[in-house]
Amino acid sequence: MIERSSAACLLYADVAGGARLAVKLGEAEAGYAVERCLNRMSRCAEAYSASGLELHPDGLLARFPEADSALLAAREMRERVRALPPMSGIKLVLRAGVVLEAEAEKADEKAEVMAVRLVTSHNPDTISVSESFSETLSPSMRRMLSRMEENSGVPFPTLELGDLPPPTPAELRHEAAQALKQLRVSFRGQNWVIDAAHPTLLFGRETGNDIVVADPRVSRQHARIELRSGLFYLADSSTNGTYLLEEGNPEHCIKRDEFILGEKGHIGCGFSPAENMSDAVAFAID
């Protein structure tokens, strides 16, 4: 998977309907209408930190440092073009495609070609993105997408931006703060970090677990810690249960259930941490 920090991407957007308008009103009037759309689109791209902006007769190319900005720019472009009134009954609409430059390089293809292919393979008034691009979006932005039907003109999975409102700045700030949360786990001199990049930690008696506890009371796949929606959950799947001892709280046993972890404590797989602290798993939230 491509990390969000390296998710430089390219957007191609053009204006559909100009040819029909030229037949009805003439080349000059149609050209003026398309130019008005392009001016609005360019301002949107610049507002979201686009670089390398290239204007074409009926479209533009723009590069963005990260995926969220590219998708928000495309959405605002569509809204601004939609806001223009029809001319002689003909409505100009935007269509756009966004891809990652890294995925194009991996496929030994130009990003411009991939983005144009997205645009020309789908209906007007559509903003389509590659699946690889969608994976680098923040979760709140990714929820605005829906999977498109397979199209023979595009040899890679694509998704479409719907009409849901974008996340508010407050929601994005909260999401960014949650993404920075970490749970530090230690056991017998080894350390692990659970965060957005590594949201799950498994422990049990089998060697395939992240933390292996060699004790007959421990099940082969005993329990796991998961980061979900900014909270760390301890989930038990064992025979003897998982004991949780948190600072300032009485010890309790979780069996075939899950529990939201507090700030700091110890976990015992099938036994009480208070009775055998040397084999307990320690954790603390940063």
C-alpha positions as CSV (number, residue, x, y, z in Angstrom):
1,M,0.0,0.0,0.0
2,I,1.2,3.5,-0.8
3,E,1.5,5.7,2.3
4,R,-0.6,8.9,2.5
5,S,2.6,10.9,3.0
6,S,3.8,9.9,-0.4
7,A,0.5,10.1,-2.2
8,A,1.3,12.7,-4.9
9,C,-1.5,12.5,-7.5
10,L,-2.7,13.9,-10.8
11,L,-6.2,15.2,-11.7
12,Y,-7.5,15.5,-15.2
13,A,-10.8,17.4,-15.7
14,D,-12.6,18.5,-18.8
15,V,-15.8,20.2,-19.7
16,A,-18.4,18.1,-21.6
17,G,-21.1,19.7,-23.8
18,G,-18.9,22.2,-25.6
19,A,-19.3,20.5,-29.0
20,R,-23.1,20.5,-28.8
21,L,-23.0,24.1,-27.8
22,A,-20.8,25.0,-30.7
23,V,-23.3,23.5,-33.2
24,K,-26.1,25.6,-31.7
25,L,-24.4,28.9,-30.9
26,G,-21.2,28.9,-32.9
27,E,-17.5,28.3,-32.0
28,A,-16.9,31.7,-30.4
29,E,-19.9,31.6,-28.0
30,A,-19.2,27.9,-27.1
31,G,-15.5,28.7,-26.5
32,Y,-16.4,31.6,-24.2
33,A,-18.7,29.3,-22.1
34,V,-16.0,26.6,-21.8
35,E,-13.4,29.2,-20.9
36,R,-15.6,30.5,-18.1
37,C,-15.8,26.9,-16.7
38,L,-12.0,26.5,-17.0
39,N,-11.4,29.7,-15.1
40,R,-13.6,28.5,-12.2
41,M,-11.8,25.1,-12.3
42,S,-8.4,26.7,-12.2
43,R,-9.2,28.8,-9.2
44,C,-10.4,25.6,-7.4
45,A,-7.2,23.8,-8.2
46,E,-5.1,26.7,-7.0
47,A,-7.1,26.9,-3.8
48,Y,-6.2,23.3,-2.9
49,S,-2.4,23.8,-3.5
50,A,-2.3,22.4,-7.0
51,S,1.1,22.6,-8.9
52,G,2.0,22.2,-12.5
53,L,-1.4,23.4,-13.7
54,E,-1.8,22.9,-17.4
55,L,-4.7,24.3,-19.3
56,H,-6.1,22.7,-22.5
57,P,-8.8,23.9,-24.9
58,D,-11.5,22.1,-22.9
59,G,-9.8,20.8,-19.8
60,L,-6.9,20.9,-17.4
61,L,-4.2,18.8,-15.6
62,A,-3.2,19.5,-12.1
63,R,-0.9,17.8,-9.6
64,F,-1.6,17.7,-5.9
65,P,0.7,16.8,-3.0
66,E,-1.9,14.5,-1.3
67,A,-5.2,12.7,-2.1
68,D,-7.7,14.6,0.1
69,S,-6.8,17.9,-1.6
70,A,-7.2,16.5,-5.1
71,L,-10.6,15.0,-4.3
72,L,-11.9,18.2,-2.6
73,A,-10.6,20.3,-5.6
74,A,-12.4,18.0,-8.1
75,R,-15.6,18.2,-6.0
76,E,-15.6,22.0,-5.9
77,M,-14.8,22.2,-9.6
78,R,-18.0,20.1,-10.3
79,E,-20.1,22.3,-8.0
80,R,-18.9,25.5,-9.6
81,V,-19.6,24.2,-13.1
82,R,-23.0,22.9,-12.1
83,A,-23.8,26.3,-10.7
84,L,-23.6,27.9,-14.2
85,P,-27.0,28.2,-16.0
86,P,-27.6,26.4,-19.3
87,M,-27.1,28.2,-22.6
88,S,-29.8,27.6,-25.1
89,G,-31.0,24.6,-23.2
90,I,-27.5,23.0,-23.1
91,K,-25.8,22.4,-19.8
92,L,-22.0,22.2,-19.6
93,V,-20.8,19.6,-17.1
94,L,-17.5,18.6,-15.6
95,R,-16.0,15.1,-15.7
96,A,-12.8,14.3,-13.8
97,G,-10.4,11.5,-13.0
98,V,-7.7,11.2,-10.3
99,V,-4.9,8.7,-10.1
100,L,-1.7,8.3,-8.0
101,E,1.6,9.1,-9.8
102,A,3.2,6.2,-8.0
103,E,0.7,3.7,-9.4
104,A,1.2,4.9,-12.9
105,E,4.9,4.5,-12.5
106,K,4.4,1.0,-11.2
107,A,2.3,0.2,-14.2
108,D,4.9,1.7,-16.5
109,E,2.3,4.2,-17.8
110,K,2.0,8.0,-17.8
111,A,-0.3,9.3,-15.0
112,E,-1.8,11.7,-17.5
113,V,-2.9,8.8,-19.7
114,M,-4.4,6.9,-16.8
115,A,-6.4,10.0,-15.6
116,V,-7.7,10.8,-19.1
117,R,-8.7,7.1,-19.5
118,L,-10.8,7.4,-16.3
119,V,-12.5,10.5,-17.7
120,T,-13.3,9.3,-21.2
121,S,-14.5,5.9,-20.0
122,H,-17.3,7.2,-17.7
123,N,-20.4,9.4,-18.0
124,P,-20.2,13.2,-17.9
125,D,-20.7,14.9,-14.5
126,T,-18.7,12.0,-12.9
127,I,-15.6,12.2,-10.7
128,S,-13.9,8.8,-10.8
129,V,-10.7,7.7,-9.0
130,S,-8.5,4.6,-9.1
131,E,-8.8,2.2,-6.2
132,S,-5.2,2.8,-5.3
133,F,-5.9,6.5,-5.0
134,S,-8.9,5.9,-2.7
135,E,-6.7,3.8,-0.3
136,T,-4.6,6.9,0.4
137,L,-7.5,9.1,1.4
138,S,-8.4,9.9,5.0
139,P,-11.3,7.6,6.2
140,S,-13.9,10.5,6.2
141,M,-13.0,11.3,2.6
142,R,-13.1,7.7,1.6
143,R,-16.6,7.4,2.8
144,M,-17.7,9.8,0.1
145,L,-16.8,7.2,-2.6
146,S,-18.8,4.3,-4.0
147,R,-17.6,1.5,-6.3
148,M,-18.3,1.8,-10.0
149,E,-19.4,-1.0,-12.3
150,E,-16.6,-2.6,-14.2
151,N,-15.8,-0.9,-17.4
152,S,-13.9,-2.5,-20.2
153,G,-12.1,0.8,-21.0
154,V,-10.4,0.9,-17.7
155,P,-8.1,-2.0,-16.7
156,F,-8.1,-1.2,-13.0
157,P,-10.8,-0.9,-10.3
158,T,-12.4,2.5,-10.0
159,L,-14.7,4.4,-7.6
160,E,-16.9,7.4,-8.0
161,L,-17.4,10.5,-5.8
162,G,-21.0,10.9,-4.8
163,D,-22.9,14.0,-3.7
164,L,-22.4,13.7,0.1
165,P,-21.1,16.8,1.7
166,P,-17.4,16.8,2.5
167,P,-16.2,16.4,6.1
168,T,-16.0,19.7,8.0
169,P,-12.6,21.1,9.1
170,A,-13.4,20.1,12.7
171,E,-14.1,16.5,11.6
172,L,-10.8,16.4,9.7
173,R,-8.9,17.8,12.7
174,H,-10.5,15.2,15.0
175,E,-9.6,12.5,12.5
176,A,-6.0,13.6,12.2
177,A,-5.7,13.7,16.0
178,Q,-7.1,10.1,16.3
179,A,-4.7,9.0,13.6
180,L,-1.8,10.1,15.9
181,K,-3.0,8.0,18.8
182,Q,-0.7,5.2,19.8
183,L,-0.8,2.3,22.3
184,R,2.6,1.1,23.4
185,V,2.7,-2.5,24.4
186,S,5.6,-4.4,26.0
187,F,6.3,-8.0,27.0
188,R,9.5,-9.5,28.3
189,G,11.8,-6.7,26.9
190,Q,10.0,-6.5,23.5
191,N,7.9,-3.5,22.4
192,W,5.1,-3.0,19.9
193,V,3.1,0.1,18.8
194,I,-0.5,-0.1,17.8
195,D,-1.6,2.9,15.7
196,A,-3.4,3.8,12.4
197,A,-0.6,2.1,10.4
198,H,-0.6,-1.1,12.5
199,P,-4.1,-1.3,14.1
200,T,-4.0,-4.9,15.4
201,L,-1.9,-6.9,17.7
202,L,-2.4,-10.6,18.3
203,F,-1.3,-12.7,21.3
204,G,-1.5,-16.3,22.2
205,R,0.4,-19.6,22.5
206,E,1.0,-20.2,18.8
207,T,4.1,-18.8,17.2
208,G,2.1,-17.0,14.5
209,N,1.0,-14.4,17.1
210,D,2.7,-11.1,17.5
211,I,3.1,-11.8,21.2
212,V,3.7,-15.5,22.1
213,V,3.0,-16.4,25.7
214,A,4.2,-20.0,26.5
215,D,1.8,-20.9,29.2
216,P,-0.7,-23.9,29.2
217,R,-3.5,-21.6,30.3
218,V,-3.0,-19.5,27.2
219,S,-5.1,-20.4,24.1
220,R,-3.4,-20.8,20.7
221,Q,-5.1,-17.6,19.5
222,H,-6.0,-16.0,22.8
223,A,-6.8,-12.4,22.3
224,R,-6.1,-9.2,20.3
225,I,-6.0,-5.5,20.7
226,E,-7.5,-3.4,17.9
227,L,-7.6,0.3,17.1
228,R,-11.1,1.2,15.9
229,S,-12.5,4.7,15.5
230,G,-9.8,6.2,17.8
231,L,-10.4,3.6,20.6
232,F,-8.3,0.6,21.6
233,Y,-10.3,-2.6,22.1
234,L,-9.2,-5.7,23.9
235,A,-11.0,-8.7,22.4
236,D,-10.9,-12.2,24.0
237,S,-11.3,-15.4,22.0
238,S,-9.9,-17.8,24.5
239,T,-11.0,-20.7,26.7
240,N,-9.8,-19.3,30.0
241,G,-10.4,-15.6,29.4
242,T,-8.2,-12.5,29.4
243,Y,-7.6,-10.6,32.7
244,L,-7.3,-6.8,32.7
245,L,-5.7,-4.9,35.5
246,E,-5.8,-1.1,34.9
247,E,-4.4,1.6,37.2
248,G,-7.0,2.8,39.6
249,N,-9.5,0.0,38.7
250,P,-10.2,-3.5,40.1
251,E,-9.1,-6.4,38.0
252,H,-11.7,-8.1,35.8
253,C,-11.9,-11.0,33.3
254,I,-13.0,-10.6,29.7
255,K,-14.3,-13.8,28.1
256,R,-15.5,-14.1,24.5
257,D,-16.1,-10.4,24.7
258,E,-14.3,-7.1,24.2
259,F,-13.5,-4.1,26.3
260,I,-12.2,-0.6,25.7
261,L,-8.8,-0.1,27.2
262,G,-8.0,2.8,29.5
263,E,-4.8,4.8,29.7
264,K,-2.4,2.2,31.3
265,G,-2.4,-1.3,32.7
266,H,-1.5,-5.0,32.4
267,I,-3.1,-7.9,30.6
268,G,-2.9,-11.6,31.6
269,C,-3.8,-14.3,29.1
270,G,-5.7,-16.9,31.2
271,F,-4.3,-15.8,34.5
272,S,-4.3,-12.7,36.8
273,P,-1.5,-10.2,36.1
274,A,-1.4,-9.5,39.9
275,E,-0.4,-13.1,40.5
276,N,2.2,-13.3,37.6
277,M,3.3,-9.9,36.6
278,S,6.4,-11.2,34.7
279,D,4.2,-12.9,32.1
280,A,1.7,-10.0,31.9
281,V,1.5,-7.8,28.8
282,A,1.9,-4.1,29.7
283,F,0.3,-1.3,27.8
284,A,0.0,2.5,27.9
285,I,-1.7,5.0,25.6
286,D,0.5,7.9,24.3
